[in-house]
């Protein structure tokens, strides 16, 4: 699903807005994949929204930033499969960021007490939806586009970014439109062209299916890192740990793990948590003289098989309820 400029709301990042966090966006396929027509598309001199893709596509290993002077892509670009990922650099510090939070209904706009129900969420949530800033606030969309950086990713590449940096997915159609614009005469541009042509040649006839995906899906995975002191929002929501036990709402991540005995939020820094399990000492009257260390992450098995299925069923029901109310309201 291609989502416009946004920051992750509580559906994806279940801690209150005052808590910091870092997102790791992991490519499980090469993105963009060379099967696209990007290496052989003809130029179009009539496109008013031209892009020089070499000026705003970078390799994650490079330190230089592309030019931000290019015009934004056509707002009439139809939806299509996701090709890659882009960030709007500095948007987490921009003076207009709070207005962008408002029009996308980000976590910053959630009332301190949370929402009482799905209908309360629909009625009181600000903005026109997480992914719709392009139509709800075109001026802010243009500001976000001005500082965007798009990434050519190889499978296994990871982008780390602040929780509040605006980001969006890029469709295959948009990416190909960018690459079909007139070629730059720069040496770097020629090198980039040759690299893409070589990649396309070596992967001719292939698609992401060769790495486990298919032509229409580029696989990616997100890991969100937050401090153990971060607080899960109160009120109505879709967070699995709260659906499992509503008393987990408005508690810190560490507190939820401690009281539930389940690694809903496994600790990974500065080291993986280990717990000591006492073992009986053969031939001795006492228990616990020898101990074995067990990584907290091993408890994920019980969590996944015992607790998550029920929480996920409740989550599906709530999402359907929200979607139904949104459609009744005529929104997105």
N, C-alpha and C positions, 0 to 999 in steps of 0.2 A: 504494500500500500504506500503510495507516494503522498507524504504529508508536507504541507507548506512550512514556512518559517515558524518555529515554535520552540519552547522549552518544555521539557517533559512535565506533565501534570501529575496529580496524585495517583492516577491510574497506572503510571509507569514508575514514578518516583515517590514512594509513600512516606515522605517526611515533611514536616512543616517548612515554610519558606525561609525561616530564620536559620535553618541548618545548612551548612555547606555540603558540597559533594563533588565528586569527579566521575565523569562518564567515560567508559572505555568502549569504543565502537570498533568491533572486530570483524574484519572481512573474512568470510569463509570461502569466497570465490574471488577470482580476479575481477576487478571492477574498474572501469567498464571493460567488458569482454570484447576481444577483437573481432568477434563474428559480426558485430554491427557494421553498418556501411560507412563507418567513420573514416576508414582508410581510403575509400574510393568514391565518396560522394562528390558530385559536381558542385561547383560554386553557384550561388544564386545572387545576382547583383540587384535583385528587386526587394530583398529582405531589409526592411527598415530597422529591424532589431538584430543587427549583425553581431556576432561574437567572434573574437579570435580565441579559439579554445586554448591555444598555446600560451596565451597571456593570463589565463585564469585556471589552468589545470596544472597541478604540481605533483611531484612525487613526494611522499611523506619523508623521504630521507633528505630532501633538499631543505635548506634553511631560508632561501629567498622566497618572498611572497610575490604573487602575480599582480599585475596591474588591476586596479579597481575602477578604471575609467570606462570600461566597456558598458554598453547599454544593457539593460535587463532583458531577459527573454520575453517573447510575446506572451501576453496574458491569455491568448487564445489557444495556446498549446494544449492539445487534448491529452487526457490521462493516458499513460502507457506504463509498461513495466519499469521498475526502478533500475537505474544504471549505476549510480554512485551516490556519494554523500558530500555535502558542502557545509561549511561553517561561515558565519558572519563574524569575522574577527573583531574583538573589542565590543561586541554588542552587550556583553554583561556589565559594561561600564558606561554605555552610551546615555546621555542625558534624557533621551526619549524612551528608555527601556521600560519604564513603569507604565507608560501608555500602551506599549506593545504587550506588556503583561495583562493589562486590562482588556484589550480587544481580543486576546486569545484565551481569557479566562484562566490564567495560570494559577499556580498554588498561592501566589501572593494575594489573590483576590478572594480566597476561601475565608469565610467568617471564622473567628477564633473558636467558636463552639462547633464548627462543622455544619453539615447539612443534616436535617432530620430524616429525610426520605428522598427517594428518586424525584418525586414531584417538587420537593423543596429545592433540590439541586438544579433542576431545569428552570425553575422560576427565579432563583436568586443568583445563579452563576452569571458572571458578567461576560460580555463579548459575544462573538458569533461562532465560537468553536475553536478548538486547539489549532487546527490546520488551515484556517480560512483567512489569514491576514491579507492575502493577496487581493481578495474582494472586499473585505471589511475595512481595511485601512491601506489603500494603495500607496499613500505617501510613506508610511512606515515600511511597507514592502520594498519600495525603491531604496530607502536608506539601508535596509538589510542587504540588498543586492549590491550596493556600492562597495561593501567590504567583504564580499564573499570569497572564499577560497575553495576550489573544488579539487578533489583528490583522485588521482589514478592509483588504485589500490591493488596490491598483490595479495593473494590468499595468505592469511596470517598477519598482515599489517594491522596495527592497532592505532587508532586516533584517541588520545586522551584530551578531554576538554572539561572546563569548568561547567558545573551543573547549569549555570544561567547563561551560557553562550547559546544564542539562537542558532539553530541548525535545520536543515531540511534535506529531503531526498531529491535526487535528480532523475527524471525519467529518461528512458532510452531515446524517446523522440526529441526531447530537449537537447540531450547531449549530441545527437546526430545533427540537429539543426545548427548547433554551435560549430561543429567540425566541418560543416558544409560551407561555411563562410570563406571568403577569399583568403588564400594562404599568405602568411607573413613572409617577408623576405629575410627575416633574421636568421642567423646561423642556428640559434637555439631552436627556432621553429622548424627549420629543415631537418635538424637532428631528430626532433620529436616526430616529424612525419615519417622519417626512415624507420624509427623504432616501432611506430604503430604499423607501418606496412610490413615490416619483418614479422611482427607478432601476428598480424592477420594472416600472413602467408603460412607461418608455422602452425597456425591453428585453423587453417581452412577447413570448412565443413564441420567444425566442432562448435560446441556451445557449452554453457556452464554445466550441462549434463555430464560432461567428461569428468567433472570434479564432484559429482553427486547432485547437481542442480538440474535445471532445464533452461531452455532458451528464454523463458519469461520470468525466471526467478533467480536473483542473485542473493545468495544466502549471506546473512550477517547476524551478529549476536552482540548484545549490549550487556555490559556488566556495570553496575552502579555502586560506587564506593561512598559510604557515608560513615561518620564517626558513630561509635556505639552510644554516644549521648544524644544522637538525633531522635526526635520524637515523631511517632506515627500519629497522623492527624486524628482528632476525634470525629464522631459523627458517621453518617452514612458513607460507604465507600465500597471498594472492591478488593481491598488488600487481604490476601489469603490468611495471614496470621490473625487478623481481626475477625474474619468470617469464621475461622476455626474457634475463636474465643473472643467474644465482643469486649471482654475486660482488658484485652491487649491494646485497645484504642487509647490514645493519649499517654502512652508509655514510651520509654526509650527502647531502642533496639536491644541494648544489653539487658534491660529489665525483662523484656519479652522472652528472650532466650533463657534467662535464669529461671523465671517462674514456670515456663512451659517444659523445660528440660529438652527442648528441641532446637536445633540450629536453624531457626527461621532466617537468621541473618548471621551466617558464619563469619567469624573473625579471621581476617587474613593479614593484619599488620599490627605490630611489627613481626608477628609470627602467628602461625596457625595455632589456635587454642588446643591444648591437650589436657585431658582430665585423667586423674589417677583412679584406677579401679582396683580395690583390694581383692586379693586372691587368697584362698585358704592355704596355710602352710602345712603340708603333710607331716604328720608325726608331732605336731605342736598344738598345744591347747588354745592358742590365740589365732585370730584371723586378722589379716592385714599386714603381717610382717613383710610380705613381699607384695609389690604392686606392679601393675602394667600400665603403660601410658597408651591412651587411645585418642587419636585425633578427633576433634569435634566434628570434622567433616564426615566421618564415618557414620554419624547419626543421621546424615541426609537420607540414607536408605529407609529408615523408619519414617522419616518425615514424608518422603515421596510416596511410599506405599501405604502408609497408615493415615496420614493427616491431609495431605494435599488433595487426594481425589474428592473428598467431601467439600473441601474449601473451593475447589475448582468448579464443582457443580453449582454451589451457591453463587460463585462469581459469574458463571454463565447466565444464571437466572437474573441477576442484578443488571448485567449488561443488556440483556434482552429487554428488561423493564425500562431501562434508561433509553434504549434505542426506540422503543415503542412510543415513549412520551415525546422524544425529540421529533419523530415523524409526525405525531399528532400536532405538534407545535409548528411544523412546517420548516424545521431547521435542519442542521447537519451535525 
